Amino acid sequence: MNFTLHQLYVFGMVAKKRSITKASKELHMTQPAVSIQIKQLQDAVDLPIIEVVGRKLYLTEAGEYLYQTFQNVDRELESFDAAVSQLKGGLKGRLTISAASTAKYFLPYLLGEFKRRYPKVDILLKVTNRDEVLHHLAKNEYDLSILTQIPDDESIEAVPFLENPLVMCAPPQHRLVGKKNIAIRDLKNEPFIYRELGSGTRMVMEAYLKKHDIRIKPSMELGTNEAVKQAIMAGIGISLISRLSLQNDLPNNRIAILDLQHFPIMTHWHAIFKKEKKQIPVTSNFLSFLEEENINKYLP
């Protein structure tokens, strides 16, 4: 087939954005120029690679295969660029990460230290909900995904790198605050605040309550860790919270941790990627950084 890397790259951006308009802005090209590149590439393939139904753009079967080819080529070129930069005496390249929302409390600090070590590395961090992170992982759209709960998928590899203690939090004026060695059965009549379906913290809390035969009706369901904390402060209920997210709340006496038996529940943050994914030098260096023994020293 007679097409250029530039045409493939333009197509890759259209496929990623699912929009010629958005791709043209990203590429700093006019929409007609993008359309011409797509038309020339489609002529070279001799099969339709995109189709527009209504206002939505879809990839055809040939387009899906071509998009996979683009991703493979893009990774190989990025790997080559990073390898050359190392040969020249410095790590250079791009690191892309999709992370569950609670990671925002610690991941920027780790990325900041990594950036200080390797100033020529460009970093893109997408903080979102667990479902979207899993979507990014399935589509192989980012170098790494950061989650606590590992999906049941044999095609992935997970590297644990940071302890994530989960504690039961309540408003400071709660009746159980200050009591020692509280039994889990004492929470049976408490109003619980839940994270959204699919949240890793919610999965742990539901499994723990089920294990101890605690049946409750959630008083509220919220989509972010910050919203849960605000609801606790407002006295709406109690909830399971990552201890890592409380560094600004505990000293100001805005939230209290209940002294429950067998708590905290210890989970771990993991860096997750597809086993088939070729690790470029930037990614492998970041994974090595995450596995350093005293990584906690970079956290606030």
N, C-alpha and C positions, 0 to 999 in steps of 0.2 A: 504494500500500500504506500502511496506517495503522499504523505502529509508531514508537516513540520512539528517540532516540539512546541513551537509557539501556538499552533492551532490546537494541539492536545492540551496545553495549559489553559487556553481560553475556554475550551470545552469543559475542562475539569472545574473551573470556577463557576461556569453556568450550572453544571451538574450539582456542585456543592450548594450553591445558593438557590437552585431551582428557579432561577429568574435571570433573564437576559439583562433587565434593568439593573438589578443588584450587582450582577457580575461586571457590568460595564463601569459602575461606580468604583468597584473594588480594583478593577484593572486600569482605571483612568483612561478608558476608551469610550468612544461614542457607541450608542446602541447599534446603529447601522454597521459599524466596523466589527463589532462582536458577531452580529448576524452573518456577515460575509465570511468570517473565519469558520463559523459553525457550518455554513453552507458548503464551503470548500472541503472541510473535513468529512462531511456527510457524503459528498460526491466521491471522495477517495475511498471511503468505506463501502460505498455503493449499497447502503441500507439506511433507512431512517434511524437516527440516533436520539432524537428528541421529538416529542409531540406536544402540542398545546391544546388543551381541552378547556373551553371557557377561558378563564384567566390563569389557569394553572399549567405549569410546565412539568412534563413527566419524561423519564428516560424510557426508551424502548428496551427490548431485551438486548439488542446490539449495543445500545447506549450504556446499559448496566455493565456489560463486559468491558466496554471501552473505559468507563469510569474506574473500574478496578485496575485496568492497565495504567491509567493516569496516576493513580495512587501509588502503584508499584514503582513507576518511573520516577515520580516525584521524591519518593523515599530514597531511591538509589542515588539520585542527583544530590539530595541533601546529605546523604552519607558520604558521598565523594567530596563534597565541599567541606564537611567537617573533618574528614581525614586529611585533606590537603592543609587545612588551617592548623591541625596538630603538627604536621610535618614542618610547618613554617614557625612553630614555636608557641602556639596558643590555641585554646579551644574556641571554636566559632561555630555558630549554627542557630537553630531555632528549636525551642522546647515548648511543646503544647500540652496542656494539662486540663482535663475536665474533672472537677471535684464536687463532691457533695457539699451542701451549703455550710455545714458546721465546720468544715475544714478552713473556712475563712478566718477562724480564730488563731490558727497556728501556721498555715501553709505560707502566707505572705512573708513571715519571718524567715522560714527555711529558704524560700526562693530568694529573699534578699541576701542571705549569706552566700548562696550559690552564685548569685549575680556578682557579688563582691569578689569572689574567687575567679570568676570567668566573665569579665565585663563585656566581652564580645558576643556573648550568648544572648539572643532575644527570647523573651519569655512571654507566652500567651496563656493566661489562666482564665478558664471559664468556670464560674461557681454557680451551681444550679441544683435542682433536686435529683434524688437518686435515680428516678425513672429516666431522666434525660441523660444522666451520666451513663447508664446502662445502654441507652440508644447509641450514644457516641462510641461506646466500647464495641457494640455489635457491628457498627458501621466502620470501625477502625479509623475514626476521624481525628483522634488525638493520639499523641505519643503515649500518654499514660492517663489512667483513670484513678482517682483517689476515693476510696470507700472504706467503711468499716466492715459491713457484712458482705462476704464474698459470694457472688452469684454461683449457682450450681451449673457450672459450664466447664467441661473438660478441655476446651480449646484455649483457656486463659491460664495465665500464671499470676500469682499474687505474692508480693513481697511485703511482709509486715515490717513496719519501721517505727511506730510510735504507739505507746500505750494510751488507751482512751478510757479512763475510769468514768463510769456512769453513776451518778448520785441522785438520790431522791430529794427534790427541792420543794420548799414551802415558803410562804411569806413569813417574815420575821416574827409576826405576832401569832403564828399558828400554835395551837394547844400542845403540839408534840415537840416544838422547838425547845432545846435544852435538856430534854429527857435522854437517858442513855440506854443503849442496847434495846431499841424498840423492836418488837416482834412484827413480822409482816402482817399477821392477822389483825393488828391494830389499825390497819389502813383500809379495812373492808368497807367502811362507810364513808370513806373520803371521796370527794369529787376529784376525778382525774382529768388532766388536760392531755390530749393526745396530739402527736404530730400527724401529718397526712398519711394516708395509705401509701405503703411503699418505703416510708422512711426507715432507715436502719435502726434509729433509736426506738421507734415504735415497735419494730419487730422484736427487739430485745425485751422491751417492757411487756408486750403481750405474752411472750414466751415465759417470762418470769412469773407473771401473775397466774398464768395457766398452770404452771408447775406447782404453785402453792395454793391452787384452787381458790383464787381470789377472783370473784366475778363482780365486775363493776360496769357502770354505764358512764361513758365519757361525758363530762360536763361541757367540753368544748374540743373542737378539732381545728388545729391551726397549721399553716403551711410552712412556717419558718421557726427556727430555734429562738430568734429574737422575739417573735410574737408569743411564743410559749412563756418566755421569761417575763414579758410584760403582763401576761395574764396571771402568772404566779404573784407578781408584785401587787397586782390589783386585788388579790385575795380570792380569785375565782376557783383555785384548786391547787393540787400538787402535780408534779410530773418528774419524769426521769430526764436528767440533763447531763451533758458532757461536762465534766469538771474543767476541761480545758477552756470552756466558753465563759467561765465565771470570774476571770481574773479582775474584772472591773466592778463586779457586783457584790462579792463577798466583803471586801474591805469597806464598802460604803453601806453595809448592812441593809441592802435592798432585797436580798434573797438569803435564805438560810438552808443549810444542808441537814436533813434529818439523820440522826444516828441510828440507822437501821442495822439489824443483825445481818451478817453476811454481805454487807455492802462495803465499798462500791462493787458494782458489777464490772469486771475488767474485760474490755474488748480492745481491739487494736485497729489502727489505721493501716491500710494496705495500698501499695502502688500496684495497679493491675494493668496487664497488657495481654494481647493475643500472643500465644506461643509462636505462631507463624510469623509474627512481625519481626523484621530485622531491626535490631537495635543500633541506631546511629551513635557515634561517640558522645554526643551531647546527652542522650538519654541514658546510656550506660554509665556515664560519669555522675549523673544526677542520682541514679539508683545506688551507686557506690556511696555517694554523699549521704543518702537517707539511711544507709546501714551503718554509719559511723556510731561508735559506742556511746558517745556523749552528745547526741543530737539535741537533747533537751536544753542544753546550755544556750541555744539560739532562740529559745522561746521567751516571751515576756514573763 
